[in-house]
Amino acid sequence: MEVVMVMLRVVLWVAVLAILPTLLNGVNMNELSWLSTQNQVTSLLVFGDSSVDPGNNNHLATSTKSNFPPYGKDFANGRPTGRFSNGKLATDFIVL
């Protein structure tokens, strides 16, 4: 059963990666940014998995931290931020 679940996940990711360029082809980020300012968008809620969750548990009592290299190496200052990524995620670019 576990092998089947892994196979389904792989098939799903391949399908998503295959269709993603088509979905993003007509997206103009400048236009999206302009629309959000004209319509007074004040927040963006994104529900998803680790691909959209930057994480940040520096203030929690846990042994799992991300406040050391290589985390944050692709940010402007190159310093670890406590986020479980080495740079910005797609959600960071959407809200800019």
PyMOL CGO cylinders between C-alpha atoms (Angstrom):
from pymol import cmd
from pymol.cgo import CYLINDER

trace = [
    CYLINDER, 0.00, 0.00, 0.00, 2.86, 2.37, 0.83, 0.3, 1, 1, 1, 1, 1, 1,
    CYLINDER, 2.86, 2.37, 0.83, 4.48, 1.78, -2.56, 0.3, 1, 1, 1, 1, 1, 1,
    CYLINDER, 4.48, 1.78, -2.56, 1.18, 2.62, -4.27, 0.3, 1, 1, 1, 1, 1, 1,
    CYLINDER, 1.18, 2.62, -4.27, 0.95, 5.92, -2.36, 0.3, 1, 1, 1, 1, 1, 1,
    CYLINDER, 0.95, 5.92, -2.36, 4.50, 6.83, -3.36, 0.3, 1, 1, 1, 1, 1, 1,
    CYLINDER, 4.50, 6.83, -3.36, 3.75, 6.02, -6.99, 0.3, 1, 1, 1, 1, 1, 1,
    CYLINDER, 3.75, 6.02, -6.99, 0.59, 8.15, -6.90, 0.3, 1, 1, 1, 1, 1, 1,
    CYLINDER, 0.59, 8.15, -6.90, 2.54, 11.07, -5.47, 0.3, 1, 1, 1, 1, 1, 1,
    CYLINDER, 2.54, 11.07, -5.47, 5.16, 10.77, -8.20, 0.3, 1, 1, 1, 1, 1, 1,
    CYLINDER, 5.16, 10.77, -8.20, 2.50, 10.67, -10.91, 0.3, 1, 1, 1, 1, 1, 1,
    CYLINDER, 2.50, 10.67, -10.91, 0.76, 13.69, -9.37, 0.3, 1, 1, 1, 1, 1, 1,
    CYLINDER, 0.76, 13.69, -9.37, 3.98, 15.73, -9.23, 0.3, 1, 1, 1, 1, 1, 1,
    CYLINDER, 3.98, 15.73, -9.23, 4.87, 14.83, -12.81, 0.3, 1, 1, 1, 1, 1, 1,
    CYLINDER, 4.87, 14.83, -12.81, 1.40, 15.95, -13.91, 0.3, 1, 1, 1, 1, 1, 1,
    CYLINDER, 1.40, 15.95, -13.91, 1.68, 19.22, -11.98, 0.3, 1, 1, 1, 1, 1, 1,
    CYLINDER, 1.68, 19.22, -11.98, 5.13, 19.95, -13.37, 0.3, 1, 1, 1, 1, 1, 1,
    CYLINDER, 5.13, 19.95, -13.37, 3.95, 19.16, -16.89, 0.3, 1, 1, 1, 1, 1, 1,
    CYLINDER, 3.95, 19.16, -16.89, 0.98, 21.55, -16.77, 0.3, 1, 1, 1, 1, 1, 1,
    CYLINDER, 0.98, 21.55, -16.77, 2.54, 24.35, -14.67, 0.3, 1, 1, 1, 1, 1, 1,
    CYLINDER, 2.54, 24.35, -14.67, 4.32, 26.15, -17.54, 0.3, 1, 1, 1, 1, 1, 1,
    CYLINDER, 4.32, 26.15, -17.54, 1.06, 26.24, -19.48, 0.3, 1, 1, 1, 1, 1, 1,
    CYLINDER, 1.06, 26.24, -19.48, -0.79, 27.74, -16.53, 0.3, 1, 1, 1, 1, 1, 1,
    CYLINDER, -0.79, 27.74, -16.53, 1.86, 30.38, -15.89, 0.3, 1, 1, 1, 1, 1, 1,
    CYLINDER, 1.86, 30.38, -15.89, 2.41, 31.30, -19.54, 0.3, 1, 1, 1, 1, 1, 1,
    CYLINDER, 2.41, 31.30, -19.54, -0.18, 34.10, -19.58, 0.3, 1, 1, 1, 1, 1, 1,
    CYLINDER, -0.18, 34.10, -19.58, 0.53, 35.47, -16.08, 0.3, 1, 1, 1, 1, 1, 1,
    CYLINDER, 0.53, 35.47, -16.08, 1.88, 39.02, -16.00, 0.3, 1, 1, 1, 1, 1, 1,
    CYLINDER, 1.88, 39.02, -16.00, 3.29, 39.62, -12.51, 0.3, 1, 1, 1, 1, 1, 1,
    CYLINDER, 3.29, 39.62, -12.51, 3.32, 43.41, -12.97, 0.3, 1, 1, 1, 1, 1, 1,
    CYLINDER, 3.32, 43.41, -12.97, -0.37, 43.35, -13.86, 0.3, 1, 1, 1, 1, 1, 1,
    CYLINDER, -0.37, 43.35, -13.86, -1.16, 41.17, -10.84, 0.3, 1, 1, 1, 1, 1, 1,
    CYLINDER, -1.16, 41.17, -10.84, 0.73, 43.57, -8.59, 0.3, 1, 1, 1, 1, 1, 1,
    CYLINDER, 0.73, 43.57, -8.59, -1.11, 46.56, -10.07, 0.3, 1, 1, 1, 1, 1, 1,
    CYLINDER, -1.11, 46.56, -10.07, -4.49, 44.83, -9.65, 0.3, 1, 1, 1, 1, 1, 1,
    CYLINDER, -4.49, 44.83, -9.65, -3.76, 44.04, -6.02, 0.3, 1, 1, 1, 1, 1, 1,
    CYLINDER, -3.76, 44.04, -6.02, -2.93, 47.67, -5.24, 0.3, 1, 1, 1, 1, 1, 1,
    CYLINDER, -2.93, 47.67, -5.24, -5.94, 49.00, -7.13, 0.3, 1, 1, 1, 1, 1, 1,
    CYLINDER, -5.94, 49.00, -7.13, -8.29, 46.64, -5.32, 0.3, 1, 1, 1, 1, 1, 1,
    CYLINDER, -8.29, 46.64, -5.32, -6.74, 47.15, -1.89, 0.3, 1, 1, 1, 1, 1, 1,
    CYLINDER, -6.74, 47.15, -1.89, -5.78, 43.52, -1.36, 0.3, 1, 1, 1, 1, 1, 1,
    CYLINDER, -5.78, 43.52, -1.36, -4.62, 43.36, 2.24, 0.3, 1, 1, 1, 1, 1, 1,
    CYLINDER, -4.62, 43.36, 2.24, -3.94, 39.66, 2.69, 0.3, 1, 1, 1, 1, 1, 1,
    CYLINDER, -3.94, 39.66, 2.69, -3.35, 36.43, 0.86, 0.3, 1, 1, 1, 1, 1, 1,
    CYLINDER, -3.35, 36.43, 0.86, -4.25, 33.08, 2.37, 0.3, 1, 1, 1, 1, 1, 1,
    CYLINDER, -4.25, 33.08, 2.37, -2.53, 30.07, 0.87, 0.3, 1, 1, 1, 1, 1, 1,
    CYLINDER, -2.53, 30.07, 0.87, -3.40, 26.54, 1.91, 0.3, 1, 1, 1, 1, 1, 1,
    CYLINDER, -3.40, 26.54, 1.91, -0.94, 23.91, 0.83, 0.3, 1, 1, 1, 1, 1, 1,
    CYLINDER, -0.94, 23.91, 0.83, 2.02, 21.80, 1.76, 0.3, 1, 1, 1, 1, 1, 1,
    CYLINDER, 2.02, 21.80, 1.76, 5.70, 22.54, 2.30, 0.3, 1, 1, 1, 1, 1, 1,
    CYLINDER, 5.70, 22.54, 2.30, 6.04, 23.95, -1.21, 0.3, 1, 1, 1, 1, 1, 1,
    CYLINDER, 6.04, 23.95, -1.21, 4.22, 27.12, -0.06, 0.3, 1, 1, 1, 1, 1, 1,
    CYLINDER, 4.22, 27.12, -0.06, 5.03, 27.08, 3.65, 0.3, 1, 1, 1, 1, 1, 1,
    CYLINDER, 5.03, 27.08, 3.65, 8.22, 28.95, 4.55, 0.3, 1, 1, 1, 1, 1, 1,
    CYLINDER, 8.22, 28.95, 4.55, 8.06, 27.78, 8.15, 0.3, 1, 1, 1, 1, 1, 1,
    CYLINDER, 8.06, 27.78, 8.15, 9.64, 29.66, 11.01, 0.3, 1, 1, 1, 1, 1, 1,
    CYLINDER, 9.64, 29.66, 11.01, 9.94, 28.04, 14.37, 0.3, 1, 1, 1, 1, 1, 1,
    CYLINDER, 9.94, 28.04, 14.37, 12.74, 30.07, 15.92, 0.3, 1, 1, 1, 1, 1, 1,
    CYLINDER, 12.74, 30.07, 15.92, 10.47, 31.07, 18.79, 0.3, 1, 1, 1, 1, 1, 1,
    CYLINDER, 10.47, 31.07, 18.79, 9.16, 27.57, 19.51, 0.3, 1, 1, 1, 1, 1, 1,
    CYLINDER, 9.16, 27.57, 19.51, 10.64, 25.08, 21.94, 0.3, 1, 1, 1, 1, 1, 1,
    CYLINDER, 10.64, 25.08, 21.94, 11.73, 22.46, 19.43, 0.3, 1, 1, 1, 1, 1, 1,
    CYLINDER, 11.73, 22.46, 19.43, 14.96, 20.73, 18.49, 0.3, 1, 1, 1, 1, 1, 1,
    CYLINDER, 14.96, 20.73, 18.49, 14.34, 21.25, 14.76, 0.3, 1, 1, 1, 1, 1, 1,
    CYLINDER, 14.34, 21.25, 14.76, 15.55, 24.69, 13.68, 0.3, 1, 1, 1, 1, 1, 1,
    CYLINDER, 15.55, 24.69, 13.68, 16.51, 26.30, 10.41, 0.3, 1, 1, 1, 1, 1, 1,
    CYLINDER, 16.51, 26.30, 10.41, 18.51, 29.25, 11.66, 0.3, 1, 1, 1, 1, 1, 1,
    CYLINDER, 18.51, 29.25, 11.66, 21.83, 28.05, 10.26, 0.3, 1, 1, 1, 1, 1, 1,
    CYLINDER, 21.83, 28.05, 10.26, 23.40, 27.74, 6.79, 0.3, 1, 1, 1, 1, 1, 1,
    CYLINDER, 23.40, 27.74, 6.79, 22.48, 26.75, 4.09, 0.3, 1, 1, 1, 1, 1, 1,
    CYLINDER, 22.48, 26.75, 4.09, 18.98, 28.06, 4.94, 0.3, 1, 1, 1, 1, 1, 1,
    CYLINDER, 18.98, 28.06, 4.94, 18.58, 31.62, 3.65, 0.3, 1, 1, 1, 1, 1, 1,
    CYLINDER, 18.58, 31.62, 3.65, 21.62, 31.54, 1.37, 0.3, 1, 1, 1, 1, 1, 1,
    CYLINDER, 21.62, 31.54, 1.37, 19.62, 32.85, -1.61, 0.3, 1, 1, 1, 1, 1, 1,
    CYLINDER, 19.62, 32.85, -1.61, 18.05, 35.78, 0.26, 0.3, 1, 1, 1, 1, 1, 1,
    CYLINDER, 18.05, 35.78, 0.26, 19.43, 39.28, -0.34, 0.3, 1, 1, 1, 1, 1, 1,
    CYLINDER, 19.43, 39.28, -0.34, 21.55, 39.27, 2.80, 0.3, 1, 1, 1, 1, 1, 1,
    CYLINDER, 21.55, 39.27, 2.80, 22.47, 35.57, 2.56, 0.3, 1, 1, 1, 1, 1, 1,
    CYLINDER, 22.47, 35.57, 2.56, 21.75, 35.00, 6.24, 0.3, 1, 1, 1, 1, 1, 1,
    CYLINDER, 21.75, 35.00, 6.24, 19.61, 32.23, 7.73, 0.3, 1, 1, 1, 1, 1, 1,
    CYLINDER, 19.61, 32.23, 7.73, 16.16, 33.53, 8.57, 0.3, 1, 1, 1, 1, 1, 1,
    CYLINDER, 16.16, 33.53, 8.57, 14.59, 30.62, 10.41, 0.3, 1, 1, 1, 1, 1, 1,
    CYLINDER, 14.59, 30.62, 10.41, 12.62, 29.66, 7.33, 0.3, 1, 1, 1, 1, 1, 1,
    CYLINDER, 12.62, 29.66, 7.33, 12.88, 26.14, 5.98, 0.3, 1, 1, 1, 1, 1, 1,
    CYLINDER, 12.88, 26.14, 5.98, 13.98, 27.30, 2.53, 0.3, 1, 1, 1, 1, 1, 1,
    CYLINDER, 13.98, 27.30, 2.53, 17.14, 28.71, 1.02, 0.3, 1, 1, 1, 1, 1, 1,
    CYLINDER, 17.14, 28.71, 1.02, 15.31, 31.59, -0.60, 0.3, 1, 1, 1, 1, 1, 1,
    CYLINDER, 15.31, 31.59, -0.60, 11.93, 32.97, -1.54, 0.3, 1, 1, 1, 1, 1, 1,
    CYLINDER, 11.93, 32.97, -1.54, 8.99, 30.74, -2.36, 0.3, 1, 1, 1, 1, 1, 1,
    CYLINDER, 8.99, 30.74, -2.36, 6.37, 31.29, -5.07, 0.3, 1, 1, 1, 1, 1, 1,
    CYLINDER, 6.37, 31.29, -5.07, 4.06, 32.79, -2.44, 0.3, 1, 1, 1, 1, 1, 1,
    CYLINDER, 4.06, 32.79, -2.44, 6.69, 35.42, -1.60, 0.3, 1, 1, 1, 1, 1, 1,
    CYLINDER, 6.69, 35.42, -1.60, 6.76, 36.59, -5.21, 0.3, 1, 1, 1, 1, 1, 1,
    CYLINDER, 6.76, 36.59, -5.21, 2.98, 36.68, -5.46, 0.3, 1, 1, 1, 1, 1, 1,
    CYLINDER, 2.98, 36.68, -5.46, 2.61, 39.11, -2.55, 0.3, 1, 1, 1, 1, 1, 1,
    CYLINDER, 2.61, 39.11, -2.55, 5.31, 41.51, -3.75, 0.3, 1, 1, 1, 1, 1, 1,
]
cmd.load_cgo(trace, "trace")
